[in-house]
Amino acid sequence: MKKIVSFILILVLGVNIVGCSTKKEQASLEDLKVMPQFELKSVNGDKVNNEIFKDKKLTMLNVWSTGCGACIEELPDLQALHTEMKNKGVNIIGIVADGINNEIYALDILRKSGVTFVNIIPNEKFVNDFVGRITVVPVSIFVNSKGEIVGEIVIGSRSKEGYKKIIEEILKNVQ
């Protein structure tokens, strides 16, 4: 019995470590070139689909989780970045990876963090098509106005200035 309890404890700790990271780890999105079609809702209940990309040069999709400290800590920096970059044709959208089961908690985190940019809740199809391919959070993916994934996938959290440098570099190649 002690061996079973020990195994379960190690397994749970391992999942928690993999689930939230500030280090560069593998995300299984390398073969994804275009965002899958989706029709979701935001934490505020608004409908969101792939059309959200078309009016911006670049959209940063930040996949985060309510149980990830690094994810939550970077939210104010992401909000500041969103405010600064929106006039340059850049949008930021949060994807609450565990939002299906934690929508109210996610909304509370966003309010406490002062976040006003769109955060979406995945449905089962979007989990299967996209979120389920992500093995660690936070992860940021960059999408052009056509829904094509551009630039490098950013694994782990960054400061506002760190993300800004990445975005400015990607913008040089986005038309």
VMD Tcl script that builds the backbone (N, CA, C; Angstrom):
set m [mol new atoms 525]
animate dup $m
set s [atomselect $m all]
$s set {name element resname resid chain x y z} {
  {N N MET 1 A 0.821 -1.195 0.000}
  {CA C MET 1 A 0.000 0.000 0.000}
  {C C MET 1 A 0.868 1.263 0.000}
  {N N LYS 2 A 1.965 1.264 0.780}
  {CA C LYS 2 A 2.847 2.429 0.831}
  {C C LYS 2 A 3.459 2.710 -0.531}
  {N N LYS 3 A 3.780 1.643 -1.295}
  {CA C LYS 3 A 4.359 1.818 -2.620}
  {C C LYS 3 A 3.361 2.490 -3.559}
  {N N ILE 4 A 2.098 2.116 -3.453}
  {CA C ILE 4 A 1.064 2.706 -4.305}
  {C C ILE 4 A 0.888 4.176 -3.964}
  {N N VAL 5 A 0.809 4.503 -2.683}
  {CA C VAL 5 A 0.657 5.892 -2.255}
  {C C VAL 5 A 1.870 6.713 -2.699}
  {N N SER 6 A 3.069 6.163 -2.547}
  {CA C SER 6 A 4.282 6.863 -2.975}
  {C C SER 6 A 4.274 7.107 -4.474}
  {N N PHE 7 A 3.880 6.099 -5.240}
  {CA C PHE 7 A 3.812 6.240 -6.704}
  {C C PHE 7 A 2.830 7.329 -7.097}
  {N N ILE 8 A 1.654 7.339 -6.472}
  {CA C ILE 8 A 0.645 8.351 -6.791}
  {C C ILE 8 A 1.154 9.745 -6.429}
  {N N LEU 9 A 1.808 9.878 -5.282}
  {CA C LEU 9 A 2.354 11.164 -4.871}
  {C C LEU 9 A 3.400 11.657 -5.858}
  {N N ILE 10 A 4.289 10.795 -6.306}
  {CA C ILE 10 A 5.316 11.165 -7.283}
  {C C ILE 10 A 4.667 11.553 -8.601}
  {N N LEU 11 A 3.660 10.807 -9.011}
  {CA C LEU 11 A 2.950 11.096 -10.252}
  {C C LEU 11 A 2.285 12.470 -10.196}
  {N N VAL 12 A 1.608 12.767 -9.096}
  {CA C VAL 12 A 0.933 14.055 -8.938}
  {C C VAL 12 A 1.944 15.198 -8.939}
  {N N LEU 13 A 3.043 15.053 -8.232}
  {CA C LEU 13 A 4.070 16.083 -8.212}
  {C C LEU 13 A 4.664 16.287 -9.602}
  {N N GLY 14 A 4.888 15.213 -10.324}
  {CA C GLY 14 A 5.419 15.300 -11.681}
  {C C GLY 14 A 4.490 16.046 -12.605}
  {N N VAL 15 A 3.197 15.785 -12.517}
  {CA C VAL 15 A 2.214 16.482 -13.353}
  {C C VAL 15 A 2.213 17.957 -13.024}
  {N N ASN 16 A 2.295 18.311 -11.742}
  {CA C ASN 16 A 2.301 19.724 -11.361}
  {C C ASN 16 A 3.545 20.439 -11.870}
  {N N ILE 17 A 4.678 19.771 -11.861}
  {CA C ILE 17 A 5.904 20.390 -12.343}
  {C C ILE 17 A 5.827 20.615 -13.846}
  {N N VAL 18 A 5.350 19.632 -14.583}
  {CA C VAL 18 A 5.239 19.761 -16.032}
  {C C VAL 18 A 4.168 20.777 -16.400}
  {N N GLY 19 A 3.156 20.944 -15.574}
  {CA C GLY 19 A 2.031 21.803 -15.896}
  {C C GLY 19 A 2.312 23.280 -15.866}
  {N N CYS 20 A 3.373 23.709 -15.211}
  {CA C CYS 20 A 3.658 25.129 -15.076}
  {C C CYS 20 A 5.163 25.304 -15.096}
  {N N SER 21 A 5.644 26.139 -16.000}
  {CA C SER 21 A 7.085 26.220 -16.141}
  {C C SER 21 A 7.537 27.613 -16.531}
  {N N THR 22 A 8.735 27.961 -16.084}
  {CA C THR 22 A 9.395 29.165 -16.564}
  {C C THR 22 A 10.582 28.777 -17.430}
  {N N LYS 23 A 10.818 27.485 -17.600}
  {CA C LYS 23 A 11.938 26.995 -18.394}
  {C C LYS 23 A 11.470 26.602 -19.785}
  {N N LYS 24 A 12.423 26.564 -20.698}
  {CA C LYS 24 A 12.103 26.139 -22.065}
  {C C LYS 24 A 11.938 24.624 -22.084}
  {N N GLU 25 A 10.756 24.187 -22.435}
  {CA C GLU 25 A 10.453 22.770 -22.576}
  {C C GLU 25 A 9.756 22.566 -23.904}
  {N N GLN 26 A 9.430 21.352 -24.194}
  {CA C GLN 26 A 8.851 21.007 -25.489}
  {C C GLN 26 A 7.338 21.225 -25.497}
  {N N ALA 27 A 6.833 21.874 -26.498}
  {CA C ALA 27 A 5.397 21.964 -26.754}
  {C C ALA 27 A 5.177 21.285 -28.101}
  {N N SER 28 A 4.174 20.449 -28.209}
  {CA C SER 28 A 3.996 19.662 -29.438}
  {C C SER 28 A 3.143 20.407 -30.466}
  {N N LEU 29 A 3.588 21.601 -30.831}
  {CA C LEU 29 A 2.876 22.423 -31.808}
  {C C LEU 29 A 3.710 22.676 -33.057}
  {N N GLU 30 A 4.905 22.086 -33.118}
  {CA C GLU 30 A 5.834 22.388 -34.206}
  {C C GLU 30 A 5.235 22.167 -35.588}
  {N N ASP 31 A 4.375 21.167 -35.742}
  {CA C ASP 31 A 3.819 20.873 -37.051}
  {C C ASP 31 A 2.568 21.691 -37.375}
  {N N LEU 32 A 2.098 22.474 -36.427}
  {CA C LEU 32 A 0.902 23.282 -36.629}
  {C C LEU 32 A 1.289 24.581 -37.339}
  {N N LYS 33 A 0.742 24.820 -38.507}
  {CA C LYS 33 A 1.084 26.004 -39.304}
  {C C LYS 33 A -0.016 27.068 -39.280}
  {N N VAL 34 A -1.251 26.636 -39.056}
  {CA C VAL 34 A -2.403 27.531 -39.048}
  {C C VAL 34 A -3.254 27.174 -37.831}
  {N N MET 35 A -3.833 28.191 -37.226}
  {CA C MET 35 A -4.715 27.929 -36.085}
  {C C MET 35 A -5.930 27.125 -36.542}
  {N N PRO 36 A -6.311 26.111 -35.781}
  {CA C PRO 36 A -7.521 25.365 -36.144}
  {C C PRO 36 A -8.751 26.264 -36.034}
  {N N GLN 37 A -9.779 25.945 -36.801}
  {CA C GLN 37 A -11.028 26.703 -36.720}
  {C C GLN 37 A -11.628 26.518 -35.325}
  {N N PHE 38 A -12.149 27.616 -34.784}
  {CA C PHE 38 A -12.769 27.530 -33.464}
  {C C PHE 38 A -13.910 28.516 -33.348}
  {N N GLU 39 A -14.823 28.187 -32.476}
  {CA C GLU 39 A -15.899 29.083 -32.070}
  {C C GLU 39 A -16.068 28.856 -30.576}
  {N N LEU 40 A -15.581 29.828 -29.813}
  {CA C LEU 40 A -15.508 29.699 -28.361}
  {C C LEU 40 A -16.186 30.893 -27.711}
  {N N LYS 41 A -16.135 30.910 -26.391}
  {CA C LYS 41 A -16.624 32.090 -25.680}
  {C C LYS 41 A -15.524 32.607 -24.778}
  {N N SER 42 A -15.583 33.912 -24.540}
  {CA C SER 42 A -14.621 34.530 -23.632}
  {C C SER 42 A -15.104 34.327 -22.202}
  {N N VAL 43 A -14.249 34.663 -21.258}
  {CA C VAL 43 A -14.655 34.559 -19.855}
  {C C VAL 43 A -15.820 35.491 -19.551}
  {N N ASN 44 A -16.024 36.497 -20.395}
  {CA C ASN 44 A -17.150 37.427 -20.233}
  {C C ASN 44 A -18.393 36.979 -20.985}
  {N N GLY 45 A -18.309 35.828 -21.670}
  {CA C GLY 45 A -19.461 35.290 -22.378}
  {C C GLY 45 A -19.592 35.705 -23.828}
  {N N ASP 46 A -18.642 36.492 -24.342}
  {CA C ASP 46 A -18.683 36.928 -25.743}
  {C C ASP 46 A -18.222 35.794 -26.655}
  {N N LYS 47 A -18.802 35.721 -27.854}
  {CA C LYS 47 A -18.382 34.726 -28.836}
  {C C LYS 47 A -17.073 35.162 -29.475}
  {N N VAL 48 A -16.161 34.208 -29.637}
  {CA C VAL 48 A -14.859 34.470 -30.243}
  {C C VAL 48 A -14.572 33.355 -31.241}
  {N N ASN 49 A -14.145 33.754 -32.456}
  {CA C ASN 49 A -13.755 32.759 -33.452}
  {C C ASN 49 A -12.510 33.258 -34.190}
  {N N ASN 50 A -12.128 32.570 -35.243}
  {CA C ASN 50 A -10.907 32.900 -35.982}
  {C C ASN 50 A -10.928 34.305 -36.587}
  {N N GLU 51 A -12.091 34.914 -36.703}
  {CA C GLU 51 A -12.185 36.275 -37.242}
  {C C GLU 51 A -11.438 37.277 -36.367}
  {N N ILE 52 A -11.157 36.922 -35.135}
  {CA C ILE 52 A -10.485 37.837 -34.215}
  {C C ILE 52 A -9.079 38.197 -34.694}
  {N N PHE 53 A -8.498 37.369 -35.577}
  {CA C PHE 53 A -7.148 37.629 -36.074}
  {C C PHE 53 A -7.105 38.636 -37.218}
  {N N LYS 54 A -8.175 38.737 -37.985}
  {CA C LYS 54 A -8.122 39.420 -39.281}
  {C C LYS 54 A -7.817 40.912 -39.227}
  {N N ASP 55 A -8.154 41.594 -38.160}
  {CA C ASP 55 A -7.953 43.044 -38.106}
  {C C ASP 55 A -6.642 43.461 -37.442}
  {N N LYS 56 A -5.798 42.498 -37.109}
  {CA C LYS 56 A -4.516 42.803 -36.450}
  {C C LYS 56 A -3.362 42.227 -37.256}
  {N N LYS 57 A -2.234 42.934 -37.250}
  {CA C LYS 57 A -1.038 42.409 -37.910}
  {C C LYS 57 A -0.575 41.134 -37.217}
  {N N LEU 58 A -0.657 41.149 -35.886}
  {CA C LEU 58 A -0.128 40.046 -35.094}
  {C C LEU 58 A -0.978 39.869 -33.837}
  {N N THR 59 A -1.262 38.627 -33.529}
  {CA C THR 59 A -1.964 38.304 -32.289}
  {C C THR 59 A -1.102 37.332 -31.501}
  {N N MET 60 A -0.878 37.669 -30.249}
  {CA C MET 60 A -0.159 36.787 -29.348}
  {C C MET 60 A -1.194 35.993 -28.566}
  {N N LEU 61 A -1.158 34.674 -28.706}
  {CA C LEU 61 A -2.028 33.790 -27.928}
  {C C LEU 61 A -1.224 33.280 -26.752}
  {N N ASN 62 A -1.634 33.635 -25.555}
  {CA C ASN 62 A -0.940 33.204 -24.347}
  {C C ASN 62 A -1.789 32.141 -23.665}
  {N N VAL 63 A -1.312 30.899 -23.689}
  {CA C VAL 63 A -2.024 29.787 -23.069}
  {C C VAL 63 A -1.555 29.687 -21.620}
  {N N TRP 64 A -2.501 29.771 -20.702}
  {CA C TRP 64 A -2.173 29.758 -19.282}
  {C C TRP 64 A -3.161 28.893 -18.522}
  {N N SER 65 A -2.863 28.671 -17.261}
  {CA C SER 65 A -3.679 27.812 -16.414}
  {C C SER 65 A -3.897 28.472 -15.052}
  {N N THR 66 A -5.039 28.208 -14.456}
  {CA C THR 66 A -5.360 28.803 -13.156}
  {C C THR 66 A -4.483 28.254 -12.032}
  {N N GLY 67 A -3.841 27.128 -12.234}
  {CA C GLY 67 A -2.977 26.537 -11.212}
  {C C GLY 67 A -1.510 26.830 -11.418}
  {N N CYS 68 A -1.183 27.711 -12.331}
  {CA C CYS 68 A 0.213 28.014 -12.685}
  {C C CYS 68 A 0.599 29.383 -12.143}
  {N N GLY 69 A 1.461 29.397 -11.141}
  {CA C GLY 69 A 1.901 30.650 -10.543}
  {C C GLY 69 A 2.599 31.571 -11.522}
  {N N ALA 70 A 3.481 31.023 -12.361}
  {CA C ALA 70 A 4.201 31.840 -13.343}
  {C C ALA 70 A 3.228 32.476 -14.336}
  {N N CYS 71 A 2.190 31.728 -14.701}
  {CA C CYS 71 A 1.172 32.252 -15.624}
  {C C CYS 71 A 0.465 33.460 -15.021}
  {N N ILE 72 A 0.055 33.312 -13.785}
  {CA C ILE 72 A -0.698 34.366 -13.102}
  {C C ILE 72 A 0.191 35.583 -12.854}
  {N N GLU 73 A 1.446 35.339 -12.493}
  {CA C GLU 73 A 2.373 36.445 -12.226}
  {C C GLU 73 A 2.624 37.309 -13.458}
  {N N GLU 74 A 2.587 36.717 -14.659}
  {CA C GLU 74 A 2.874 37.506 -15.851}
  {C C GLU 74 A 1.654 38.239 -16.413}
  {N N LEU 75 A 0.470 37.977 -15.899}
  {CA C LEU 75 A -0.745 38.610 -16.428}
  {C C LEU 75 A -0.694 40.140 -16.402}
  {N N PRO 76 A -0.255 40.786 -15.312}
  {CA C PRO 76 A -0.181 42.260 -15.353}
  {C C PRO 76 A 0.782 42.775 -16.433}
  {N N ASP 77 A 1.900 42.078 -16.648}
  {CA C ASP 77 A 2.826 42.474 -17.715}
  {C C ASP 77 A 2.180 42.312 -19.087}
  {N N LEU 78 A 1.402 41.244 -19.258}
  {CA C LEU 78 A 0.704 41.039 -20.526}
  {C C LEU 78 A -0.331 42.132 -20.759}
  {N N GLN 79 A -1.010 42.554 -19.695}
  {CA C GLN 79 A -1.985 43.637 -19.826}
  {C C GLN 79 A -1.287 44.933 -20.216}
  {N N ALA 80 A -0.168 45.239 -19.576}
  {CA C ALA 80 A 0.593 46.447 -19.920}
  {C C ALA 80 A 1.087 46.380 -21.367}
  {N N LEU 81 A 1.537 45.212 -21.785}
  {CA C LEU 81 A 1.984 45.019 -23.158}
  {C C LEU 81 A 0.830 45.201 -24.139}
  {N N HIS 82 A -0.325 44.661 -23.803}
  {CA C HIS 82 A -1.518 44.804 -24.641}
  {C C HIS 82 A -1.859 46.284 -24.817}
  {N N THR 83 A -1.861 47.020 -23.735}
  {CA C THR 83 A -2.178 48.449 -23.781}
  {C C THR 83 A -1.179 49.202 -24.654}
  {N N GLU 84 A 0.091 48.876 -24.514}
  {CA C GLU 84 A 1.137 49.565 -25.266}
  {C C GLU 84 A 1.149 49.195 -26.750}
  {N N MET 85 A 0.864 47.958 -27.086}
  {CA C MET 85 A 1.045 47.466 -28.454}
  {C C MET 85 A -0.221 47.493 -29.316}
  {N N LYS 86 A -1.391 47.728 -28.724}
  {CA C LYS 86 A -2.613 47.634 -29.525}
  {C C LYS 86 A -2.668 48.648 -30.651}
  {N N ASN 87 A -2.069 49.814 -30.478}
  {CA C ASN 87 A -2.055 50.819 -31.545}
  {C C ASN 87 A -1.054 50.492 -32.647}
  {N N LYS 88 A -0.239 49.471 -32.428}
  {CA C LYS 88 A 0.730 49.029 -33.435}
  {C C LYS 88 A 0.217 47.808 -34.192}
  {N N GLY 89 A -1.076 47.501 -34.026}
  {CA C GLY 89 A -1.658 46.368 -34.738}
  {C C GLY 89 A -1.421 45.020 -34.083}
  {N N VAL 90 A -1.125 45.040 -32.786}
  {CA C VAL 90 A -0.858 43.803 -32.052}
  {C C VAL 90 A -1.963 43.562 -31.029}
  {N N ASN 91 A -2.454 42.353 -30.990}
  {CA C ASN 91 A -3.477 41.967 -30.020}
  {C C ASN 91 A -2.920 40.859 -29.141}
  {N N ILE 92 A -3.423 40.765 -27.941}
  {CA C ILE 92 A -3.084 39.665 -27.040}
  {C C ILE 92 A -4.381 39.003 -26.625}
  {N N ILE 93 A -4.389 37.691 -26.707}
  {CA C ILE 93 A -5.546 36.898 -26.287}
  {C C ILE 93 A -5.051 35.816 -25.352}
  {N N GLY 94 A -5.701 35.690 -24.224}
  {CA C GLY 94 A -5.388 34.606 -23.302}
  {C C GLY 94 A -6.270 33.403 -23.598}
  {N N ILE 95 A -5.705 32.232 -23.448}
  {CA C ILE 95 A -6.459 30.985 -23.554}
  {C C ILE 95 A -6.300 30.278 -22.229}
  {N N VAL 96 A -7.387 30.145 -21.486}
  {CA C VAL 96 A -7.348 29.519 -20.166}
  {C C VAL 96 A -7.410 28.004 -20.375}
  {N N ALA 97 A -6.245 27.355 -20.333}
  {CA C ALA 97 A -6.134 25.932 -20.677}
  {C C ALA 97 A -7.078 25.055 -19.873}
  {N N ASP 98 A -7.239 25.371 -18.605}
  {CA C ASP 98 A -8.117 24.571 -17.734}
  {C C ASP 98 A -9.444 25.287 -17.471}
  {N N GLY 99 A -9.821 26.164 -18.384}
  {CA C GLY 99 A -11.008 26.992 -18.207}
  {C C GLY 99 A -12.325 26.245 -18.215}
  {N N ILE 100 A -12.371 25.079 -18.848}
  {CA C ILE 100 A -13.626 24.319 -18.877}
  {C C ILE 100 A -14.112 24.046 -17.460}
  {N N ASN 101 A -13.181 23.734 -16.579}
  {CA C ASN 101 A -13.538 23.386 -15.199}
  {C C ASN 101 A -13.312 24.523 -14.211}
  {N N ASN 102 A -12.659 25.601 -14.635}
  {CA C ASN 102 A -12.273 26.665 -13.705}
  {C C ASN 102 A -12.629 28.062 -14.212}
  {N N GLU 103 A -13.720 28.185 -14.926}
  {CA C GLU 103 A -14.075 29.461 -15.544}
  {C C GLU 103 A -14.259 30.586 -14.511}
  {N N ILE 104 A -14.937 30.319 -13.429}
  {CA C ILE 104 A -15.182 31.357 -12.417}
  {C C ILE 104 A -13.878 31.750 -11.733}
  {N N TYR 105 A -13.034 30.760 -11.440}
  {CA C TYR 105 A -11.739 31.036 -10.823}
  {C C TYR 105 A -10.861 31.850 -11.785}
  {N N ALA 106 A -10.886 31.508 -13.065}
  {CA C ALA 106 A -10.114 32.250 -14.069}
  {C C ALA 106 A -10.576 33.702 -14.121}
  {N N LEU 107 A -11.867 33.916 -14.133}
  {CA C LEU 107 A -12.411 35.276 -14.163}
  {C C LEU 107 A -11.961 36.063 -12.934}
  {N N ASP 108 A -11.950 35.423 -11.781}
  {CA C ASP 108 A -11.492 36.066 -10.547}
  {C C ASP 108 A -10.013 36.446 -10.648}
  {N N ILE 109 A -9.195 35.541 -11.162}
  {CA C ILE 109 A -7.760 35.818 -11.344}
  {C C ILE 109 A -7.572 37.006 -12.279}
  {N N LEU 110 A -8.301 37.025 -13.383}
  {CA C LEU 110 A -8.174 38.109 -14.354}
  {C C LEU 110 A -8.584 39.451 -13.759}
  {N N ARG 111 A -9.661 39.458 -12.995}
  {CA C ARG 111 A -10.100 40.713 -12.349}
  {C C ARG 111 A -9.057 41.212 -11.368}
  {N N LYS 112 A -8.531 40.302 -10.531}
  {CA C LYS 112 A -7.521 40.691 -9.538}
  {C C LYS 112 A -6.237 41.171 -10.204}
  {N N SER 113 A -5.944 40.665 -11.397}
  {CA C SER 113 A -4.731 41.046 -12.125}
  {C C SER 113 A -4.920 42.290 -12.992}
  {N N GLY 114 A -6.159 42.798 -13.064}
  {CA C GLY 114 A -6.440 43.981 -13.867}
  {C C GLY 114 A -6.429 43.724 -15.367}
  {N N VAL 115 A -6.671 42.483 -15.768}
  {CA C VAL 115 A -6.618 42.115 -17.177}
  {C C VAL 115 A -7.937 42.436 -17.867}
  {N N THR 116 A -7.832 43.154 -18.988}
  {CA C THR 116 A -9.022 43.484 -19.776}
  {C C THR 116 A -8.976 42.876 -21.178}
  {N N PHE 117 A -7.795 42.360 -21.601}
  {CA C PHE 117 A -7.745 41.759 -22.933}
  {C C PHE 117 A -8.549 40.459 -22.937}
  {N N VAL 118 A -8.968 40.028 -24.110}
  {CA C VAL 118 A -9.841 38.862 -24.265}
  {C C VAL 118 A -9.149 37.598 -23.763}
  {N N ASN 119 A -9.867 36.838 -22.962}
  {CA C ASN 119 A -9.430 35.520 -22.515}
  {C C ASN 119 A -10.536 34.542 -22.854}
  {N N ILE 120 A -10.162 33.465 -23.532}
  {CA C ILE 120 A -11.169 32.518 -23.997}
  {C C ILE 120 A -11.095 31.198 -23.249}
  {N N ILE 121 A -12.254 30.554 -23.206}
  {CA C ILE 121 A -12.401 29.257 -22.555}
  {C C ILE 121 A -12.510 28.196 -23.649}
  {N N PRO 122 A -11.590 27.227 -23.662}
  {CA C PRO 122 A -11.658 26.184 -24.683}
  {C C PRO 122 A -12.862 25.274 -24.473}
  {N N ASN 123 A -13.399 24.784 -25.579}
  {CA C ASN 123 A -14.395 23.720 -25.489}
  {C C ASN 123 A -13.679 22.405 -25.795}
  {N N GLU 124 A -14.404 21.310 -25.780}
  {CA C GLU 124 A -13.778 20.003 -25.973}
  {C C GLU 124 A -13.074 19.899 -27.334}
  {N N LYS 125 A -13.690 20.431 -28.368}
  {CA C LYS 125 A -13.087 20.375 -29.704}
  {C C LYS 125 A -11.777 21.154 -29.745}
  {N N PHE 126 A -11.745 22.344 -29.159}
  {CA C PHE 126 A -10.531 23.154 -29.166}
  {C C PHE 126 A -9.439 22.517 -28.307}
  {N N VAL 127 A -9.842 21.851 -27.241}
  {CA C VAL 127 A -8.862 21.106 -26.444}
  {C C VAL 127 A -8.242 20.010 -27.316}
  {N N ASN 128 A -9.075 19.283 -28.051}
  {CA C ASN 128 A -8.569 18.215 -28.921}
  {C C ASN 128 A -7.713 18.752 -30.060}
  {N N ASP 129 A -8.113 19.874 -30.655}
  {CA C ASP 129 A -7.424 20.428 -31.821}
  {C C ASP 129 A -6.172 21.227 -31.475}
  {N N PHE 130 A -6.136 21.825 -30.277}
  {CA C PHE 130 A -5.056 22.772 -29.985}
  {C C PHE 130 A -4.500 22.645 -28.570}
  {N N VAL 131 A -5.291 22.944 -27.571}
  {CA C VAL 131 A -4.799 23.021 -26.193}
  {C C VAL 131 A -4.192 21.701 -25.724}
  {N N GLY 132 A -4.791 20.589 -26.118}
  {CA C GLY 132 A -4.286 19.283 -25.703}
  {C C GLY 132 A -2.907 18.964 -26.238}
  {N N ARG 133 A -2.445 19.704 -27.220}
  {CA C ARG 133 A -1.112 19.507 -27.789}
  {C C ARG 133 A -0.036 20.252 -27.007}
  {N N ILE 134 A -0.460 21.063 -26.069}
  {CA C ILE 134 A 0.475 21.860 -25.272}
  {C C ILE 134 A 0.772 21.097 -23.991}
  {N N THR 135 A 2.051 20.877 -23.726}
  {CA C THR 135 A 2.452 20.057 -22.594}
  {C C THR 135 A 2.874 20.854 -21.372}
  {N N VAL 136 A 2.990 22.160 -21.508}
  {CA C VAL 136 A 3.442 22.999 -20.412}
  {C C VAL 136 A 2.855 24.397 -20.603}
  {N N VAL 137 A 2.602 25.094 -19.514}
  {CA C VAL 137 A 2.136 26.479 -19.579}
  {C C VAL 137 A 3.021 27.334 -18.686}
  {N N PRO 138 A 3.151 28.611 -18.955}
  {CA C PRO 138 A 2.569 29.342 -20.069}
  {C C PRO 138 A 3.307 29.087 -21.381}
  {N N VAL 139 A 2.550 29.181 -22.453}
  {CA C VAL 139 A 3.077 29.078 -23.810}
  {C C VAL 139 A 2.451 30.212 -24.613}
  {N N SER 140 A 3.265 30.883 -25.425}
  {CA C SER 140 A 2.751 31.946 -26.285}
  {C C SER 140 A 3.029 31.609 -27.736}
  {N N ILE 141 A 1.985 31.751 -28.538}
  {CA C ILE 141 A 2.031 31.472 -29.967}
  {C C ILE 141 A 1.630 32.760 -30.673}
  {N N PHE 142 A 2.251 33.036 -31.807}
  {CA C PHE 142 A 1.975 34.266 -32.537}
  {C C PHE 142 A 1.297 33.940 -33.861}
  {N N VAL 143 A 0.242 34.690 -34.166}
  {CA C VAL 143 A -0.598 34.415 -35.322}
  {C C VAL 143 A -0.764 35.704 -36.128}
  {N N ASN 144 A -0.626 35.602 -37.462}
  {CA C ASN 144 A -0.831 36.775 -38.304}
  {C C ASN 144 A -2.316 36.951 -38.617}
  {N N SER 145 A -2.629 37.929 -39.435}
  {CA C SER 145 A -4.036 38.250 -39.717}
  {C C SER 145 A -4.764 37.154 -40.486}
  {N N LYS 146 A -4.021 36.238 -41.089}
  {CA C LYS 146 A -4.616 35.119 -41.820}
  {C C LYS 146 A -4.788 33.874 -40.946}
  {N N GLY 147 A -4.395 33.969 -39.684}
  {CA C GLY 147 A -4.497 32.820 -38.792}
  {C C GLY 147 A -3.309 31.883 -38.873}
  {N N GLU 148 A -2.262 32.297 -39.594}
  {CA C GLU 148 A -1.062 31.478 -39.722}
  {C C GLU 148 A -0.146 31.704 -38.523}
  {N N ILE 149 A 0.436 30.635 -38.021}
  {CA C ILE 149 A 1.363 30.738 -36.904}
  {C C ILE 149 A 2.700 31.231 -37.443}
  {N N VAL 150 A 3.220 32.288 -36.826}
  {CA C VAL 150 A 4.469 32.913 -37.258}
  {C C VAL 150 A 5.424 33.012 -36.074}
  {N N GLY 151 A 6.699 33.127 -36.362}
  {CA C GLY 151 A 7.680 33.260 -35.298}
  {C C GLY 151 A 7.850 31.968 -34.513}
  {N N GLU 152 A 8.610 32.066 -33.466}
  {CA C GLU 152 A 8.885 30.918 -32.610}
  {C C GLU 152 A 7.849 30.819 -31.490}
  {N N ILE 153 A 7.586 29.613 -31.074}
  {CA C ILE 153 A 6.743 29.383 -29.905}
  {C C ILE 153 A 7.556 29.765 -28.676}
  {N N VAL 154 A 6.950 30.532 -27.778}
  {CA C VAL 154 A 7.638 30.962 -26.563}
  {C C VAL 154 A 7.111 30.122 -25.404}
  {N N ILE 155 A 8.014 29.366 -24.812}
  {CA C ILE 155 A 7.649 28.497 -23.704}
  {C C ILE 155 A 8.173 29.113 -22.413}
  {N N GLY 156 A 7.299 29.242 -21.433}
  {CA C GLY 156 A 7.663 29.854 -20.171}
  {C C GLY 156 A 7.268 31.319 -20.141}
  {N N SER 157 A 7.354 31.913 -18.965}
  {CA C SER 157 A 6.944 33.308 -18.803}
  {C C SER 157 A 8.086 34.254 -19.183}
  {N N ARG 158 A 7.712 35.476 -19.485}
  {CA C ARG 158 A 8.655 36.539 -19.826}
  {C C ARG 158 A 8.169 37.831 -19.180}
  {N N SER 159 A 9.045 38.803 -19.140}
  {CA C SER 159 A 8.656 40.137 -18.696}
  {C C SER 159 A 7.983 40.848 -19.861}
  {N N LYS 160 A 7.389 41.982 -19.572}
  {CA C LYS 160 A 6.786 42.803 -20.630}
  {C C LYS 160 A 7.835 43.139 -21.685}
  {N N GLU 161 A 8.995 43.558 -21.255}
  {CA C GLU 161 A 10.060 43.929 -22.197}
  {C C GLU 161 A 10.554 42.725 -22.985}
  {N N GLY 162 A 10.611 41.572 -22.339}
  {CA C GLY 162 A 11.023 40.360 -23.045}
  {C C GLY 162 A 10.060 40.014 -24.160}
  {N N TYR 163 A 8.758 40.058 -23.874}
  {CA C TYR 163 A 7.753 39.802 -24.914}
  {C C TYR 163 A 7.781 40.885 -25.987}
  {N N LYS 164 A 7.987 42.120 -25.577}
  {CA C LYS 164 A 7.998 43.226 -26.542}
  {C C LYS 164 A 9.102 43.033 -27.571}
  {N N LYS 165 A 10.281 42.614 -27.135}
  {CA C LYS 165 A 11.387 42.358 -28.068}
  {C C LYS 165 A 11.017 41.250 -29.046}
  {N N ILE 166 A 10.405 40.192 -28.548}
  {CA C ILE 166 A 9.997 39.075 -29.408}
  {C C ILE 166 A 8.976 39.557 -30.441}
  {N N ILE 167 A 7.984 40.307 -29.985}
  {CA C ILE 167 A 6.929 40.811 -30.877}
  {C C ILE 167 A 7.508 41.739 -31.940}
  {N N GLU 168 A 8.377 42.653 -31.546}
  {CA C GLU 168 A 8.976 43.581 -32.502}
  {C C GLU 168 A 9.790 42.829 -33.552}
  {N N GLU 169 A 10.453 41.772 -33.158}
  {CA C GLU 169 A 11.226 40.968 -34.102}
  {C C GLU 169 A 10.290 40.249 -35.090}
  {N N ILE 170 A 9.208 39.695 -34.588}
  {CA C ILE 170 A 8.238 39.003 -35.456}
  {C C ILE 170 A 7.577 40.004 -36.408}
  {N N LEU 171 A 7.263 41.198 -35.914}
  {CA C LEU 171 A 6.606 42.205 -36.750}
  {C C LEU 171 A 7.441 42.603 -37.968}
  {N N LYS 172 A 8.765 42.487 -37.878}
  {CA C LYS 172 A 9.629 42.805 -39.013}
  {C C LYS 172 A 9.350 41.900 -40.203}
  {N N ASN 173 A 8.841 40.691 -39.935}
  {CA C ASN 173 A 8.614 39.717 -40.992}
  {C C ASN 173 A 7.139 39.489 -41.313}
  {N N VAL 174 A 6.252 40.196 -40.610}
  {CA C VAL 174 A 4.811 40.028 -40.832}
  {C C VAL 174 A 4.333 41.115 -41.783}
  {N N GLN 175 A 3.549 40.702 -42.766}
  {CA C GLN 175 A 3.066 41.673 -43.747}
  {C C GLN 175 A 1.589 41.894 -43.611}
}
mol reanalyze $m
mol bondsrecalc $m
mol representation Tube
mol addrep $m
